[in-house]
Amino acid sequence: MSPYLTASDLVIPPLFIMIIILIGLHKRNKYGIINPAYNYYLSGILVKVFGSIAICLVYTLYYSSGDSTGYYEQGRSIYNLIYKDPHYFFEVLFQGCTAENYSYLDETTTYVDYHAWVADYSALYISRLIAPLYFITFNSFVGVTILLCYICYSGIWKLYLLFCEQFPLIRKELAISILFIPSVVFWGSGLLKDTITLACVGWYSYSFYKVLIKGEYKIVNILLILLSAYLLISLKPYILFALLPGSMIWLSYDRISKTKNKAVRVVIAPALIVLGVFGGFYLLSSLGSVLGVYSLENVLDRAVVVQKDLKSNYYGGNSFDIGDFDASLTGVMSKAHLAINAALFRPYLWEVRNPLMLLSALESTYVFILTFTLLVRLKFMGFFRYIWENPLLLFSVMFSLFFAFSVGLSTPNFGALSRLKIPCIPFFVASLFVLRHLYERKTKKKLGF
């Protein structure tokens, strides 16, 4: 038996699942009549809970250790501080982990590696976030994971509601692409950074739409934009890199689409789109002092270093090579097509080395077939014309491509790639289903995929 699984894991998880089912039934019965999208709420959260349990079992019984168990151990050490001295607990929780407060740890709290405590900011940030969850999970590893999964489900659910509001006739397809994609369910449900950052992308997109596109200035939506941006900066700033330019394009093009004069739209549209792109990059440049090593000035150098490291023999045959590049805009752009292809459509079936890679390859193969079919049926230019005509679709595809580019450029390892790319997969696959829907509605022909 794994040291991370205890007696509490036999009691707490079933109890949480029962509570989650009751909440899901209540939401479905209360809101399902008004909004049919809620008919997928319960099935969506149950699939996520199943994913959270699956990843717990993989990390404890298959890998024996890893990021998920590491965050759990660190969070438990922080939580145990409250029994030693509540002041210590709240100091670490709100002020962070430092060389000075490392001395608070002892055998009663369990130790954390000193280097990790003072140097690995994002890892300890996750542990600080989850430490309060231990109060109601009784140190259950699976219980903490399920509770975090449930909290973060609201982010991906918000993203689903956003797409359903725009395209209500394809709720089922949107549920498949946003709630039920296997890789997203698995890697986006565990005690990992990816679970939180995926939720942040959903919260950000939904709240950005409500506040800046719909003009609904509710305080909760404004706070969600700020909270999600803050968490992304703290955990994975490069996700914000991909969101901001797309957001500026979305906002700019939404204003264009509301202009009745077609001639004005044609003339102004390119200028506002370009302005949106540069506005996004200007915001990123302005955040340089906050982002530190993830600032726009350092990100290209970092991509080269990380790409070379993950390509090493240490990763045991799961690596792939898009070729060397230098840390210049020209250098990275020369690899853009290969990076995007790797993130969205690899591993190929002939590159499979283990069962997890097979699942990822099957998923990527379907996405490739659907993409290729749409490009052919819509005659390439029609593919992009449909995207251009809908602001949400434009934002979704632009974010997907920006993000796929950044991840594919710096992650030449299939294991890491299948996990790191999950924020863009719901957007990209949902966009494909929307394009298929628009094509079928216009031509009265079924694609069959």
C-alpha positions as CSV (number, residue, x, y, z in Angstrom):
1,M,0.0,0.0,0.0
2,S,1.2,3.5,-0.8
3,P,2.3,5.7,2.1
4,Y,0.1,8.4,0.7
5,L,-3.1,6.4,1.0
6,T,-4.4,6.0,4.6
7,A,-7.6,4.9,6.3
8,S,-9.1,8.3,5.8
9,D,-9.0,7.7,2.0
10,L,-11.5,4.9,2.5
11,V,-14.0,7.2,4.2
12,I,-13.6,10.8,3.1
13,P,-13.7,10.3,-0.7
14,P,-17.0,8.4,-0.8
15,L,-18.5,11.0,1.5
16,F,-17.4,13.8,-0.8
17,I,-18.7,12.0,-3.8
18,M,-22.1,11.6,-2.2
19,I,-22.2,15.3,-1.4
20,I,-21.1,16.3,-4.9
21,I,-23.8,14.1,-6.4
22,L,-26.4,15.8,-4.3
23,I,-25.2,19.2,-5.3
24,G,-25.1,18.2,-8.9
25,L,-28.7,16.9,-8.8
26,H,-29.8,20.1,-7.1
27,K,-28.2,22.3,-9.8
28,R,-29.5,20.1,-12.6
29,N,-33.0,20.2,-11.3
30,K,-32.9,23.9,-10.4
31,Y,-31.3,25.3,-13.5
32,G,-31.8,22.6,-16.1
33,I,-35.3,23.7,-17.1
34,I,-34.1,27.3,-17.6
35,N,-30.8,26.4,-19.2
36,P,-30.5,22.9,-20.8
37,A,-26.7,23.1,-20.6
38,Y,-27.1,22.2,-16.9
39,N,-28.2,18.7,-17.9
40,Y,-24.5,18.1,-18.3
41,Y,-23.4,19.5,-15.0
42,L,-23.6,16.3,-12.9
43,S,-22.1,14.0,-15.6
44,G,-19.3,16.6,-16.1
45,I,-18.3,16.8,-12.4
46,L,-18.5,13.0,-11.9
47,V,-16.1,12.5,-14.9
48,K,-13.8,15.0,-13.3
49,V,-14.0,13.2,-9.9
50,F,-13.2,9.9,-11.6
51,G,-10.2,11.7,-13.3
52,S,-9.0,13.0,-9.9
53,I,-9.1,9.5,-8.4
54,A,-7.4,8.0,-11.4
55,I,-4.5,10.4,-11.2
56,C,-4.2,9.8,-7.5
57,L,-3.9,6.0,-8.2
58,V,-1.4,6.6,-11.0
59,Y,0.9,8.8,-8.9
60,T,0.7,6.6,-5.8
61,L,0.7,3.1,-7.3
62,Y,2.4,3.5,-10.7
63,Y,4.8,6.4,-10.3
64,S,5.2,6.0,-6.5
65,S,5.8,9.7,-6.3
66,G,5.8,12.9,-8.3
67,D,4.4,16.4,-8.4
68,S,1.0,15.5,-7.0
69,T,2.3,13.7,-4.0
70,G,5.0,16.3,-3.5
71,Y,2.4,19.1,-3.3
72,Y,0.4,16.9,-0.9
73,E,3.4,16.4,1.4
74,Q,4.3,20.1,1.4
75,G,0.7,21.1,2.0
76,R,0.5,18.7,5.0
77,S,3.6,20.2,6.5
78,I,2.1,23.7,6.2
79,Y,-1.2,22.5,7.6
80,N,0.5,20.8,10.6
81,L,2.0,24.2,11.6
82,I,-1.3,25.2,13.0
83,Y,-1.0,22.6,15.8
84,K,2.5,23.8,16.6
85,D,1.6,27.5,16.6
86,P,-1.3,29.1,14.6
87,H,0.9,32.2,14.0
88,Y,3.4,30.1,12.1
89,F,0.6,28.6,9.9
90,F,-0.9,32.0,9.0
91,E,2.5,33.5,8.4
92,V,3.5,30.8,5.9
93,L,0.1,30.8,4.3
94,F,-0.1,34.5,3.6
95,Q,3.6,35.6,3.5
96,G,5.1,32.6,1.7
97,C,7.9,30.2,2.5
98,T,11.3,31.7,3.4
99,A,14.6,30.7,4.8
100,E,13.6,32.3,8.1
101,N,10.3,30.4,8.6
102,Y,11.8,27.1,7.4
103,S,13.0,26.7,11.0
104,Y,9.3,26.2,12.0
105,L,9.3,22.8,10.5
106,D,10.3,19.8,12.6
107,E,9.4,16.1,13.1
108,T,5.9,17.1,14.4
109,T,5.1,18.9,11.1
110,T,7.2,16.7,8.8
111,Y,10.0,18.2,6.9
112,V,10.2,19.7,3.4
113,D,13.4,19.9,1.4
114,Y,15.1,23.2,2.2
115,H,15.8,24.1,-1.5
116,A,12.2,23.4,-2.4
117,W,11.0,25.5,0.5
118,V,13.0,28.6,-0.4
119,A,13.5,28.3,-4.2
120,D,10.5,26.5,-5.8
121,Y,8.0,29.3,-5.5
122,S,5.2,27.9,-7.7
123,A,5.3,24.5,-6.1
124,L,5.1,25.8,-2.6
125,Y,2.4,28.3,-3.8
126,I,0.2,25.2,-4.7
127,S,0.9,23.7,-1.3
128,R,-0.1,27.0,0.4
129,L,-3.3,27.1,-1.6
130,I,-4.4,23.6,-0.7
131,A,-3.3,23.7,3.0
132,P,-6.7,25.0,4.2
133,L,-8.4,22.0,2.5
134,Y,-6.8,19.7,5.0
135,F,-9.1,21.0,7.7
136,I,-12.1,19.2,6.2
137,T,-10.4,16.3,4.5
138,F,-8.6,14.9,7.6
139,N,-5.3,14.6,5.7
140,S,-6.8,12.4,3.0
141,F,-4.7,12.6,-0.2
142,V,-7.6,11.5,-2.4
143,G,-10.0,13.7,-0.4
144,V,-7.8,16.9,-0.9
145,T,-7.6,16.0,-4.6
146,I,-11.3,15.6,-5.1
147,L,-12.1,18.8,-3.2
148,L,-9.6,20.8,-5.3
149,C,-11.1,19.2,-8.4
150,Y,-14.6,20.2,-7.4
151,I,-13.6,23.8,-6.7
152,C,-11.7,24.1,-10.0
153,Y,-14.6,22.5,-11.9
154,S,-16.4,25.8,-11.8
155,G,-13.8,27.2,-14.1
156,I,-14.2,24.7,-16.9
157,W,-18.0,24.8,-16.4
158,K,-18.0,28.5,-16.9
159,L,-16.1,28.0,-20.2
160,Y,-18.8,25.5,-21.2
161,L,-21.6,28.0,-20.4
162,L,-19.8,30.7,-22.4
163,F,-19.7,28.5,-25.6
164,C,-23.3,27.3,-25.0
165,E,-24.5,30.9,-24.8
166,Q,-23.1,31.6,-28.2
167,F,-23.8,28.2,-29.8
168,P,-26.8,26.6,-28.0
169,L,-27.6,24.1,-30.7
170,I,-24.5,22.1,-30.2
171,R,-24.5,21.7,-26.4
172,K,-23.7,18.0,-26.7
173,E,-20.6,18.5,-28.9
174,L,-19.4,21.4,-26.7
175,A,-19.8,19.1,-23.6
176,I,-17.6,16.5,-25.3
177,S,-15.0,19.0,-26.3
178,I,-14.9,21.0,-23.0
179,L,-16.0,18.6,-20.3
180,F,-15.1,15.1,-21.5
181,I,-11.8,15.2,-23.5
182,P,-9.8,12.3,-21.9
183,S,-6.5,14.1,-21.5
184,V,-8.1,17.2,-20.1
185,V,-10.2,15.1,-17.6
186,F,-7.1,13.2,-16.5
187,W,-4.4,15.9,-16.3
188,G,-6.9,18.7,-15.3
189,S,-8.4,17.0,-12.3
190,G,-5.5,16.1,-10.0
191,L,-3.5,17.8,-7.3
192,L,-1.5,19.6,-9.9
193,K,-0.8,23.1,-11.2
194,D,-2.7,22.2,-14.4
195,T,-6.0,21.7,-12.6
196,I,-5.8,25.3,-11.2
197,T,-4.5,26.9,-14.3
198,L,-7.2,25.2,-16.4
199,A,-9.8,26.6,-14.1
200,C,-8.2,30.0,-14.3
201,V,-8.5,30.0,-18.1
202,G,-12.2,29.2,-17.8
203,W,-12.9,31.8,-15.2
204,Y,-10.9,34.4,-17.1
205,S,-12.6,33.8,-20.5
206,Y,-16.1,33.7,-19.0
207,S,-15.6,36.8,-16.9
208,F,-13.9,38.7,-19.7
209,Y,-16.9,38.0,-21.9
210,K,-19.4,39.1,-19.3
211,V,-17.6,42.3,-18.3
212,L,-15.9,43.6,-21.4
213,I,-18.0,42.1,-24.2
214,K,-21.5,42.0,-22.6
215,G,-20.9,45.0,-20.3
216,E,-22.2,43.2,-17.2
217,Y,-20.1,44.8,-14.5
218,K,-20.8,42.5,-11.7
219,I,-18.2,42.6,-9.0
220,V,-17.8,38.8,-8.9
221,N,-16.8,38.7,-12.6
222,I,-14.3,41.6,-12.2
223,L,-12.8,39.8,-9.2
224,L,-12.6,36.5,-11.2
225,I,-10.6,38.3,-13.9
226,L,-8.2,39.7,-11.4
227,L,-8.0,36.4,-9.4
228,S,-7.4,34.2,-12.5
229,A,-4.7,36.6,-13.8
230,Y,-3.0,36.7,-10.5
231,L,-3.0,32.9,-10.1
232,L,-1.7,32.4,-13.7
233,I,1.1,34.9,-13.0
234,S,2.0,33.0,-9.8
235,L,1.8,29.5,-11.3
236,K,2.3,29.5,-15.1
237,P,2.7,33.0,-16.6
238,Y,3.1,31.8,-20.2
239,I,-0.6,30.9,-20.2
240,L,-1.3,34.6,-19.6
241,F,1.1,35.3,-22.5
242,A,-1.3,33.4,-24.8
243,L,-4.5,34.8,-23.3
244,L,-3.8,38.6,-23.4
245,P,-3.2,39.1,-27.2
246,G,-6.2,36.9,-28.0
247,S,-8.3,38.9,-25.5
248,M,-7.3,42.2,-27.1
249,I,-8.2,40.8,-30.5
250,W,-11.6,39.5,-29.1
251,L,-12.4,42.9,-27.6
252,S,-11.3,44.8,-30.7
253,Y,-13.2,42.6,-33.2
254,D,-16.3,42.6,-31.0
255,R,-16.4,46.4,-31.4
256,I,-15.9,46.0,-35.1
257,S,-18.7,43.4,-35.5
258,K,-21.2,45.8,-33.9
259,T,-20.5,48.5,-36.6
260,K,-23.4,48.5,-39.1
261,N,-21.4,50.0,-42.0
262,K,-19.7,47.1,-43.8
263,A,-17.2,49.3,-45.5
264,V,-16.1,50.7,-42.2
265,R,-15.7,47.2,-40.8
266,V,-13.5,46.2,-43.8
267,V,-11.3,49.2,-43.4
268,I,-11.0,49.4,-39.7
269,A,-10.9,45.7,-38.9
270,P,-7.3,45.0,-39.8
271,A,-6.0,48.0,-37.9
272,L,-7.9,47.1,-34.8
273,I,-6.8,43.5,-35.0
274,V,-3.1,44.6,-35.3
275,L,-3.7,47.1,-32.4
276,G,-5.1,44.3,-30.4
277,V,-2.1,42.1,-30.9
278,F,0.4,44.9,-30.1
279,G,-1.8,45.9,-27.2
280,G,-1.5,42.4,-25.7
281,F,2.2,42.3,-26.2
282,Y,2.5,45.8,-24.6
283,L,0.7,44.6,-21.5
284,L,3.1,41.6,-21.3
285,S,6.1,43.9,-21.6
286,S,4.6,46.2,-18.9
287,L,4.4,43.1,-16.6
288,G,8.1,42.4,-17.0
289,S,9.0,43.3,-13.4
290,V,6.2,41.1,-12.1
291,L,6.8,38.1,-14.3
292,G,10.6,37.9,-13.6
293,V,12.1,35.0,-15.5
294,Y,8.8,34.7,-17.4
295,S,9.0,38.3,-18.7
296,L,8.8,38.8,-22.5
297,E,12.5,39.6,-22.5
298,N,13.5,36.3,-20.9
299,V,10.9,33.9,-22.3
300,L,12.8,33.2,-25.6
301,D,16.0,32.4,-23.8
302,R,14.1,30.2,-21.4
303,A,12.4,28.3,-24.3
304,V,15.8,27.4,-25.8
305,V,17.2,26.2,-22.5
306,V,14.1,24.1,-21.6
307,Q,13.8,22.7,-25.1
308,K,17.4,21.4,-25.0
309,D,17.0,20.0,-21.5
310,L,13.8,18.1,-22.2
311,K,15.3,16.7,-25.4
312,S,18.0,14.9,-23.4
313,N,18.4,11.1,-23.1
314,Y,17.2,11.4,-19.5
315,Y,13.6,11.2,-20.7
316,G,14.0,7.7,-22.1
317,G,12.7,7.8,-25.7
318,N,9.6,9.9,-25.1
319,S,11.2,13.0,-26.7
320,F,10.9,14.5,-30.1
321,D,12.8,17.1,-32.0
322,I,11.5,20.1,-33.9
323,G,15.1,21.2,-34.6
324,D,17.4,23.7,-32.9
325,F,16.6,27.4,-32.8
326,D,18.1,30.5,-31.4
327,A,16.5,32.9,-28.9
328,S,15.4,35.5,-31.5
329,L,12.0,36.3,-32.9
330,T,13.1,35.0,-36.3
331,G,14.5,31.8,-34.8
332,V,11.4,30.9,-32.9
333,M,9.0,31.8,-35.7
334,S,10.8,29.5,-38.1
335,K,9.7,26.7,-35.9
336,A,6.1,27.9,-35.4
337,H,4.4,25.4,-37.7
338,L,6.3,22.5,-36.2
339,A,5.6,23.6,-32.6
340,I,1.8,24.1,-33.2
341,N,1.6,20.7,-35.0
342,A,3.4,19.0,-32.1
343,A,1.1,20.5,-29.5
344,L,-2.2,19.8,-31.3
345,F,-1.6,16.6,-33.3
346,R,1.3,14.6,-31.7
347,P,2.2,12.0,-30.6
348,Y,1.4,10.1,-33.8
349,L,0.2,6.6,-33.5
350,W,3.6,5.2,-34.6
351,E,5.3,7.2,-31.9
352,V,3.5,5.5,-29.0
353,R,5.8,4.0,-26.3
354,N,3.4,3.3,-23.4
355,P,-0.4,3.0,-22.7
356,L,-0.7,6.7,-21.6
357,M,0.9,7.8,-24.9
358,L,-1.6,5.5,-26.8
359,L,-4.6,7.4,-25.3
360,S,-3.0,10.7,-26.2
361,A,-2.2,9.5,-29.7
362,L,-5.8,8.4,-30.4
363,E,-7.1,11.7,-29.2
364,S,-4.6,13.7,-31.3
365,T,-5.4,11.5,-34.3
366,Y,-9.1,12.3,-34.1
367,V,-8.4,16.0,-33.7
368,F,-6.1,15.9,-36.8
369,I,-8.8,14.1,-38.9
370,L,-11.5,16.6,-37.9
371,T,-9.2,19.5,-38.6
372,F,-8.1,18.2,-42.0
373,T,-11.6,17.3,-43.0
374,L,-12.9,20.8,-42.1
375,L,-10.0,22.4,-44.0
376,V,-10.8,20.4,-47.1
377,R,-14.6,20.8,-46.9
378,L,-14.4,24.5,-46.2
379,K,-11.8,24.9,-48.9
380,F,-9.1,26.3,-46.5
381,M,-10.0,30.0,-46.9
382,G,-13.6,29.3,-45.9
383,F,-12.2,27.7,-42.7
384,F,-10.6,30.9,-41.7
385,R,-13.5,33.0,-43.0
386,Y,-15.9,31.3,-40.5
387,I,-13.4,32.0,-37.7
388,W,-13.1,35.6,-38.8
389,E,-16.8,36.2,-38.7
390,N,-17.3,35.2,-35.0
391,P,-15.4,37.1,-32.2
392,L,-15.5,34.2,-29.7
393,L,-14.3,31.8,-32.3
394,L,-11.5,34.1,-33.3
395,F,-10.4,34.5,-29.6
396,S,-10.6,30.7,-29.1
397,V,-8.5,29.8,-32.1
398,M,-6.0,32.6,-31.5
399,F,-5.5,31.5,-27.9
400,S,-5.2,27.9,-29.0
401,L,-2.6,28.7,-31.6
402,F,-0.6,31.1,-29.4
403,F,-0.6,28.6,-26.6
404,A,0.2,25.5,-28.8
405,F,3.1,27.5,-30.2
406,S,4.5,28.3,-26.8
407,V,4.1,24.8,-25.4
408,G,5.2,23.0,-28.6
409,L,8.3,25.2,-28.8
410,S,9.6,24.5,-25.3
411,T,8.3,21.0,-24.6
412,P,9.9,18.3,-26.8
413,N,8.8,15.5,-24.5
414,F,5.5,13.7,-25.1
415,G,4.8,13.0,-21.4
416,A,5.2,16.6,-20.5
417,L,3.4,17.8,-23.7
418,S,0.2,15.8,-23.1
419,R,-0.1,17.5,-19.7
420,L,1.0,21.0,-20.5
421,K,-1.1,21.5,-23.6
422,I,-4.5,20.8,-21.9
423,P,-5.5,24.5,-21.5
424,C,-5.8,25.0,-25.3
425,I,-7.4,21.6,-26.1
426,P,-11.0,22.5,-25.0
427,F,-10.8,25.7,-27.0
428,F,-9.4,24.2,-30.1
429,V,-11.7,21.1,-30.2
430,A,-14.8,23.3,-29.3
431,S,-13.8,25.6,-32.2
432,L,-13.7,22.6,-34.6
433,F,-17.2,21.5,-33.5
434,V,-18.5,25.0,-33.9
435,L,-17.0,25.2,-37.4
436,R,-18.5,21.9,-38.3
437,H,-21.9,23.1,-37.0
438,L,-21.7,26.3,-39.0
439,Y,-20.7,24.4,-42.2
440,E,-23.5,21.9,-41.8
441,R,-26.1,24.6,-41.0
442,K,-25.1,26.5,-44.2
443,T,-24.7,23.5,-46.6
444,K,-27.3,21.2,-45.1
445,K,-24.6,18.4,-45.3
446,K,-23.3,16.2,-42.5
447,L,-19.6,15.7,-42.2
448,G,-19.9,12.5,-40.2
449,F,-17.0,13.2,-37.7
